[in-house]
Amino acid sequence: MDPFFVFLIVIGILHALFCIVLFGVIFPVKAVSKKYTNYNKKNSRAVHALEELNAKYKFREIPKFSYKNTYDNETHFKNVSCVDYLTYQLAYFDGKRVSKFIEDIKYNQFMYNEYLREVEKIDCFSQWDSLMTSPKNVVRLSKYEHKLFNSLKQKPQLTMSIDITIRRTNIQGTYITKKIHTASLSEIEFLLKSISNKRGDRYLDEEIWNSLVRVERGKVSNKMRFYIFKRDGYRCKMCGRRYNVNNLEIDHIYPIAKGGRSNKDNLQTLCHKCNVKKGDSVL
């Protein structure tokens, strides 16, 4: 027999079996499920009681936080951890917002316990407003009632986490590798507490300051370094001499140790000798 003809027969048989399963099993089961579910939506006293409870309890929405950063410098990629980068974001940008959502989490946790206590008090299962028009199989009707009831229970967000991804590329932006960390709620709370523990501008937890410094230094990418060198004409801004790239360094005019940031206006080109001489002073 022609192999192609055999192939067509096999395909035909499989198609017929698929149709039998689809129209003989799946569709009828879905139709029954829809029938019993719809009846419970309209007539189940337990479902109605839960819907009233759901209307009473309004839980707070918690957005998803995630941070991503890219380094084209291998040293910065190694030095800056995901926790360092999270610390930086919380200290300078999102600390208040994240703290507010943690308060919302605590609110959800408290209210959810109250909600569950009231849900447990609902004891009118297998009671329907109109049994005259109910499906005949009461056992199955009760089964679908519990299934619908459980699906309608509120499931508020009771915790939060923050995903941090740090990518390593070359200066052209080609991906090389990455590191990922998911900070738990307890870890986020610990960082926020440590960040808030300060006297004036001084963080009492030294590791917080070290994290901020590592991230701030890491913002001077290779691409930015070459931009600053070119902008300054490959000359040291202190001694005025012109050097090749290997003898030039990037200096923070207002030092990071004194709160300086890694933006272009605060960066300048110095030779190694002048950079060592300047140190953390502001010239």
Order of alpha helices (4+ residues) and beta strands (2+ residues): alpha-alpha-alpha-beta-alpha-alpha-alpha-alpha-beta-beta-alpha-beta-beta-alpha-alpha-beta-beta-alpha
